[in-house]
Amino acid sequence: MASAVTMRDVLAARQRLAAHIRRTPLAESPSLTQRSGHPILLKCEHHQTTGSFKLRGATNAVLALGPDARARGVVAASTGNHGRALAQAARAAGTRAVVCMSALVPANKVEAIAALGAETRIVGRSQDDAQLEVDRLAAEDGLVDIPPFDRREVIAGQGTLGLEIIEEAPELEAVLVPLSGGGLIAGVALAVKTLSPQTRIVGVSMERGAAMIACLAAGRPVEVTELETLADSLGGGIGLANRHTFSMVRDLVDETITLSEREIAAGIVHAYGAEREVIEGAAAVGIGAILAGKFIPKGLTALVLSGRNIDMAVHAAIIAGTHVPAGETA
Ligand SMILES: *Cc1c(COP(=O)(O)O)cnc(C)c1O
């Protein structure tokens, strides 16, 4: 039985992260407040270093390693925001980082991770092949596998974001959090519910391939087919051997919502037009849920804008109205 992540872990994470993490703004959205009749706050975590909240968990995990592990280094298979975050975290700690990816990953993503100082290994043609290389490096070279969500220090690191929100807005009625593997929402829920038990925690995913929501329905971790989606940072499974996030999400999250591709795109458009903010699809689900009428605010509400690492050509097409949603044909 995996030992539970506690508020003590979140507070320890905050201390460790203080010199490494931006405290991002929690700013009211006049347009969403006017539309819903209740104050809507945006946690602008897309302005975090590396462009997403993943830096919190990755940095906490690297800094929590003992001297021997730190001297050996860290490894992960993520090509997205976690890969970037781990590269940055390792560089700040003076630790070796290896990011494994398949040959199908676009060159610009490989370059972005290499530019942060990580070694990149191109292996096989799938995420599973990349993970096999991670397992090999962990077994043979003693590198520590830092996964994107299912690790105590990662969850505790993401929890620092929840702590910032609830300290600045103690009267919060609800917080909407993008939901994939559940590291973000588990950490946020732990911090928020500890300080404000009555605040509702709402997880928002895409309709196309929402793994955690399928697992909650099944009552256990199950395989879910990954589909192309604008919320690409929310893709992927939770792991059949999930240790922490499944039970935390099941126990701490009050409600889940899923959005269509068009509803996610509407969130991106609103963030740009009304707030002058560039956010990626995964980060737009809270705004999208309000615009679609799938979440009706009943009081002070916070939305986590979790990242901004969207392909700018895709962003431009969404703003121009020429983007064809995944699953539809032009
Ligand atoms: C990883 C990620 C999420 C989801 O976080 P989980 O901990 O996997 O639930 C949401 N938004 C962005 C931008 C991400 O990179």
The ligand as a MOL file (V3000), in Angstrom:
LIG
                    3D

  0  0  0     0  0            999 V3000
M  V30 BEGIN CTAB
M  V30 COUNTS 15 15 0 0 0
M  V30 BEGIN ATOM
M  V30 1 C 0.0380 17.6500 -17.5970 0
M  V30 2 C -0.9080 18.7540 -17.8720 0
M  V30 3 C -2.2350 18.7410 -17.3810 0
M  V30 4 C -2.8150 17.5740 -16.6160 0
M  V30 5 O -2.1150 17.2700 -15.4390 0
M  V30 6 P -2.2710 15.8480 -14.7290 0
M  V30 7 O -1.4520 15.9340 -13.5130 0
M  V30 8 O -1.7480 14.8150 -15.6980 0
M  V30 9 O -3.7330 15.6310 -14.4750 0
M  V30 10 C -3.0350 19.8560 -17.6190 0
M  V30 11 N -2.5910 20.9050 -18.3360 0
M  V30 12 C -1.3420 20.9510 -18.8290 0
M  V30 13 C -0.9300 22.1470 -19.5910 0
M  V30 14 C -0.4560 19.8870 -18.6190 0
M  V30 15 O 0.7940 19.9410 -19.1160 0
M  V30 END ATOM
M  V30 BEGIN BOND
M  V30 1 1 1 2
M  V30 2 1 2 3
M  V30 3 2 2 14
M  V30 4 1 3 4
M  V30 5 2 3 10
M  V30 6 1 4 5
M  V30 7 1 5 6
M  V30 8 2 6 7
M  V30 9 1 6 8
M  V30 10 1 6 9
M  V30 11 1 10 11
M  V30 12 2 11 12
M  V30 13 1 12 13
M  V30 14 1 12 14
M  V30 15 1 14 15
M  V30 END BOND
M  V30 END CTAB
M  END
